[in-house]
Amino acid sequence: MLAKQLSQMEKSVKLVKTELAAHESMANRPSEDRFAEVMKGFLAQAEDKFKRLKEKHKRMNDVYLGLGKYFLFDAKATPFEDFRRSDVVFGQFSESSKGKSEETRSGREAEKGEGGSRTSGEIEKRTKSTRKATLVDIHGEGDQEGVLDGLLEALKTGSAFAKAPGQKRRRKPEARSTPSDRVSRLMARGPTSG
């Protein structure tokens, strides 16, 4: 669109130039006619402004081609107006998404504050219980699909080696030894050959 307007402007400047040349070559023009004087100044300004506009358009086109390479679209096939329109739409969509994300985040933070923060222990218990629920009941009757998968999962998690479903492994407390206990143990071993 801009290129069309620039070419139209160039045609108009050339037309004024030819009119001025034709007017100056006229032999019988009136003495009070100031068309040539006024139009020479106007033509000089118009040509100067047109050259600047043409140079700016060339630089803008180079920048637009660079944007096309950066955003991976064909800048020659996509008019600048379409790119600008999609850029504006993208900006609006991005802002609305950002707002929705902030609302969601603040809602989650409020939820944590009201309901109390869930500890990592609660989360871990929940994941363990879901893992146990996913294991296939080996002794169950009926459909036995996935038994091997269940066994492999039980081996991976270590739940295949549990003694009973409700029992936990308890560690035996270590016996504390006093210095006199250590000495008596050493004496019971007997003399060492060294």
Secondary structure by P-SEA (a helix, b strand, c coil): caaaaaaaaaaaaaaaaaaaaaaaaccccccccaaaaaaaaaaaaaaaaaaaaaaaaaaaaaaaaaaaaaaccccccccaaaaaaaaaaaaaaaaaaaaaaaaaaaaaaaaaaaaccccaaaaaaaaaaaaaaacccccccccccaaaaaaaaaaaacccccccccccccccccccccaaaaaaaaaaaccccc
